[in-house]
Amino acid sequence: VVGVDPISLGVLAPPAHYGADIVVGTAQTLGIHMLCGGGSIGFIASKDEEEYVAEYPSFLISITDTIEDGEYGFGFTRFERTSYIGRDQGKDWLGTVTGLWTITASVYMALMGPQGFREIGETIIQKAHYAIQRISEIDGIEILFLGNAFKEFVVNFDGAGKSVAAVNKALLDYNIFGGKDLSDDFPEMGQSALYCVTEVHSMEDIRKLTNALKGVLAK
């Protein structure tokens, strides 16, 4: 079982190529706006084999050709597997179901296409590595786990003698939310924070962050 960011698959090998049977992840990155605690969308994929498909308790939508050339039809498949049919023997409990985010994600993927996914993946990698390069030049800061990065990377402040909490509080004066504090979850990493750069960040945003970090650590 492998968890992936679907945006990364424009530049990285698909999980099936390195032995994954089941792939899961969040599809929020597929054109869905930020939500402050609201509902989002996840996905699960597997080999197109009976032993896997039969275990899905939720609705499955199938696609097939129609009598019109280039036209496709969609519909529920294997409806007998769902809790709607199984009733008290069902494997899940569903209330009102909406496909709103499924439609949003589908439109996004259709508009982007394979080339669009590759371009956005390359953009994210370039910006993440630019951020790593700029931040690593700041005295007292160390980038942990150097190597290829997609979106996220870990910044350590031990050399600067400051806690992540203190750094993040000071960054607010620059109208910047700092990285996620990892010191409680991973104490072995010391005072480290998880930073993330995506396609929505400009090079100027990254320069603003690095200048702010320099200002915070200089105090």
N, C-alpha and C positions, 0 to 999 in steps of 0.2 A: 504494500500500500504506500503510495507516494502522494505528498501534498505539493501542489504547484501553484504558481501565479500564472494564470492563463496568458497574460501579456508577455511573459518570458518565452513562451513557446514560438514566438516569431524568430527568435535567435538561438534558442537552445533545443537540444534533441528532445523529441517527445518521450515521455516516461516509458512507453511500451518498448522503446529501443534499448532500454537498460533493464528490462525484466519486470516492469510493474504489471501487476494483474488488475489493480484497482487504483484509480487516480481521483483525488478529491481536492477541493479548494474553494475559495470565495470568488464569485464572479463580479464583485463590486467594481473592479477595475474596468469592466467592459462597458464603459459609457454611462455608468450609474453614478449620480452625484453623491457627495458626502452626506451622510445621515447622522444626525445627533442622537443615536440610540434607537432609531427606527428600524423597520424591517429591511433586510437585504436579501441577497440570493447566494446560494452555494451550489456546487455541482459535484456530481459523482459520475465517474465513467469507468467502464470495465471492458474486458474482451467481449465481443459479440458472440457469447456462447451461453447455452441454456443454463449451465450450472451457476453462472453469475447473474444473468438476467432474472431468473426465477426467484432470486432472493430479494429483489427490490420490492418493498411493500407499497411504494407510492405509485402514482400514475406514470405510465409510459406512453409517450406520444410517438407514433410511427410515421414514416414517410414512404410514399409509394408513387410510382408513375401513374398518370391518368391516360385517358384515351386521346387527350390533346398533347401534341408534341411539345416538350419543354415545360409542361405543367405538372405540378406535384400536388398530391393530396395528403392531408394529415388527419390522424385520428387516434383514439385510444387503442392500445393493443394489450392483449392478455388481461383484460379487465377483471377476470376472476381472481387474480392475485391480490387485489386491493382489499382494504378493510371494509370498503363499501359492500363487497360481496361476502367476505369472511365474517363480518359482524363481530361477534364476541371472540372469534378465533383469529381475528386480524392481528397483524404484527405492529400496527401503529394506530394512532388516534388522530384523525384529521377533522378540522372544522371547515370554515370557509377557505377555499383555496383560490388564489389569484395567480395569474400568469403575467402580471404587469411587468415585473423585472425581466422575465424571460423574453418578452417582446422587446424591451429596451436593449437587452444584451444582444439579441438576434439582429436587430437593426444596426447596432454598432459594428458587429462582426461583418455584416454584409457590406456596410459602407467602407470599412477598413480594408478588407480583403487580405490575402497573404502578403502582398507587398507592403501594405500599410502596417501590418503587424511587425514585419521585419524592420521597417523604418523606425517605428516607435520604440522597439526593443533596442536598436542600435543607439537611438537618441538617449535613452535612459542609461545605458552603459557608459556612453561618453560623458554625460553629465555627472554620473556617480563617481567616475574616476577623476573628473576635474575637481569635484568637491573633495575627494580623498587627498589629491595632490595639494590643494590649497590649504586644507586643514592640517595636514601632516607637517607643513612648513612652520606652524606656530610653535614657539618654544613651550615645552612642558606638556605637549599633547603627543600621544602615540596612537596610531591606527592599529588595532589588533586584527589578527587573521588576514594579513596582506595577501592579495591574490585577486582573482576576478570577482567583481561584485556586481550584483544586479539590484538596484535600488538601495539596499540596506548595507550599513557597515558600522563597526563598533569603534567608538572614540573613547580613549582612556585619558583621565585627567590626573592620575597619580603624580606624574612629574611636575604638575603645576601646583600641587599642594592644595587643591580645592575639591570640594565634593560636587557631585553632579547636581544635587539640590541647590547648592549655592550658585553654581553656574547658570542653571535654568532660571533661578529667581532673578539674577542680574540680567539675563537675556530679555526678560520682559520689558526692561527699560528701553530696549531696542525694537520693541514690538515683534519679538521672535519667541516662539515656543521651542524650547530646547529638546534634545533627544530624550527618548524613554530611559529613565533611570534603571539600570540593570543591577545595581549594587545589592538589592535585597534578594532578587531571584538568582543571581550568580555572583555571590560574594568573592569567589576566587578570582574574579576579573577586576577586583578593586573598584575604584570610582570610574565606572564606564557607563556610557550611554549609547543607545541605538539610534543612529541617524538614518534618514531616508530621503532620497532624491528621486523624483519622477519626472515625467515629461512636462508637468505643469510648472516646474521651477525653471526660471531663466538663469543664464550665466550671471546676470546682475544680482539675482537672489542669492546665488552661491557666494559671490563676492561680498554681499552685505552680511551674510552669516559669518564668513571668515573675519571680516573687519570687526564685527561685534564680539566674536570670541577673543580676538586680540585685545580689544578694549576691556573686556571682563577680566581676563587673566593678568592684565597689566596693573590692575588695582590692588 
